[in-house]
């Protein structure tokens, strides 16, 4: 797994570097793989990590994604959220944020089979998820499973679109 950098449509210096990681894993309820996409800040914004957390929370609120709630249907957000899957990459678009990252084949297969991805955007900074540097699976698991991270995250299901007919 390699972290990738997001490109923001509007300069928001408090957000700092926003990164995204894609991985897939088995759903304990049905035994089928789920495609996950995690977005987070490195906490390196111009006003520090605390201001970065507030900026991410404001972005999520603007979009209508509840932080700390259950799994939300991304197709019902206040602002549009979309995910385009094409040629081994995923492009996520939401207000003031565009993310494109390479995704592994097993992630693509899971996303296409389920026709959605589980998107997690945490307000908690993760300086250990440096863009372009491989992230150890155990480090990713520890971060995503941390109770404070879960409580500080918006979770939603986003439908997958493709250019295929």
BELCOR-V816157 format. One line per field, one symbol per residue. ss: DSSP state (H for helix, E for strand, L for the rest). phi: phi as a letter, one per 30 degrees, with the letter a starting at -180 (. if undefined). Layout:
# BELCOR-V816157
ss: ???
phi: ???
This chain:
# BELCOR-V816157
ss: LELEELELLLLLLLLLLEEEEEEEEELLLLLLEEEEEEEEELLLLLLLHHHHHHHHHHHHHHHLLLELLLEEEHHHLLLLLEEEEELLEEEEEELLEEEEEELLHHHHHHHHHHLEEEEEEELLLLLLLLLLLELLHHHHHHHHHLHHHHHLEEEEEEEEEELLL
phi: .bdbcccddbdbdddidcbbbcabaddddbicdbccbccacdicddcjddddddddeddddedjcddicddcdddcddcdbbbccahibcccbbeiabbbbdbdeddeddddddiabccbbcdddbddcdeicecdedddedddddeddedcbccbccdccbddc
